[in-house]
């Protein structure tokens, strides 16, 4: 498994857990963190034993956004990773899920601050769990900046436009309860338990047919902006092949035999 000094990687069964690990800076994005994130997404994509991903933060915070010192040109930790950026100038956008969508479901486990770039990364995840004291928000306009991680496009597609515009234009913080009320997150749990709940959701996903799970996720995103007619046609193209897999046959047999299925991605 990969990882860097600011991003840890570990396995919990079939789940790959990526932890933003810069707690002294509320897990503000750094070059080592971005490189580790990108490598984590690729590892999950390429390893068929990984069926889900959980993204979380260390030290009671999720992510406080970009390191503003670096943005102001005063350097960034991890100079040894500069060659990675030179080789792939798009790496940071892929790391932040702006220009990359993992094949496997991504579950965010949020505690504490999830603001600015943290809220932008959040929009690239599929399922979201937050501790009761978590804080969300896109603070960029308050600093004269633009939330260029995808929020002016994605947010209005994920929550009602009036709420998206209020979040984008006021730059104010949102509580976990407010975020859940507008649909930005799906679960609010007691502080300190977001990771446990995320792992529990991941286990439910891991028990399902992996080929079916990946096809369903791909279909949801592929059809999101299509007309209903085009979307239904695209769904058939994604869905019908799943019925011909050995996993589909195993799932049917296991159901009939009242036993847990054993899926082999075949």
Order of alpha helices (4+ residues) and beta strands (2+ residues): beta-beta-alpha-beta-alpha-alpha-alpha-beta-beta-alpha-beta-beta-alpha-alpha-beta-alpha-beta-alpha-alpha-alpha-alpha
